[in-house]
């Protein structure tokens, strides 16, 4: 059974990521700063047009998407803190290991010094007389005593150095542990905030569903889905027009995108929650792509080489990534919890571009995948490898 949408609404705020992207790979795919600025300028213009054209939104629906934005931001911050905690934990473990090794060296040095002191004592108290009585060379005895005395001083200096190192390691351990405690406290508070945001998003979504059912039943959902599909088509068409004269390199080697039919990689593998052409919204609409189940945060990969033509939020589709390919083709990846690429950036087939999620008002996490020629959707299974 396909999980039912939470009464999604038309297009909400579009967040276009504009961080600079470094060109990588073959020299043929390098982009000049001027070309990149031109592409991003056109994408930005499209996003502003879509934002301007959106209709009035139900306040509860708008609140759901706003909460999803906050959850995404809070999740990114939590991941950043977790990475810092891992780093600090490694430093603490290293300091502890250094401390144990230093303590072991100190013990060995002290034991060796004790043995030498006993030997030196024997040489200085009776040992020397015994050697003289046994007709040993007195000069040799003196040299041995000088040797032991020098060795003992060196050993004592070594112990002093180890003691100093041990103090430094202990100080480092205290410093790292204090930082770790601070980060862990920060992570605990952040987890609570993230949990509250998730609860707020789910509560608002539940309230939205109740309001929609009370007012218009399934008609309200149908209206929202129709508006979302229309706006997606308009978005793709505007991107096509805006980027029509910007060349796109072939998807794989010398093969054009049409030649990749039946050979493209899946964005991720999982159970199909919805297939192209299957009915939705009570049979009044049809799915225009594949909805693939996946664990929250699973990597979503580009199915073919292309340019990131758009990153933003679209009602019913959640956080989306649109890739532009040659010959007027586009691929779309929706319901993401996070995006790892920026508009205008080149990606190769298999590159991670996003993380699977349930944005757009759905309970089931995964990724929604479409293939379009211009604004016209096509069955993705005809394009993906068997």
Buried (B, 14 or more C-beta within 10 A) or exposed (E): EBBBBBBBBBBBEBBBBEEEBEBEEEEEEEBEEEBBEBBBEBBBEBBEBBBEEBEEBBEBBBBBBBBBBBBBEBBEBBEEBBEBBEBBBEBBEBBBEBBEEBEEBBEEBEEBBEEBBEBBEEBEEEBBEEBEEEEEEEEEBEEBBEEBBEBBEEBBEBBEEBEEBBEBBBEBBEBBBEBBEEBBEBBEEBBEBBEEBBEBBBEBBEEBBEBBEEEEEBEBBBBBBBBBBEBBBBBBBBBBEBBEEBEBBBBBEEBBBBBBEEBBBBBBEBEBBBBBEBEBBEEEBBBBBBBBBBEEBBBBBBBBBBBBBBBBBBBBBBBBBBBBBBEBBBBBBBBBBBBBBBBBBBBBBEBBBBBBBBBBBBEBBBBBBBBBBBBEBBBBBEBBEE
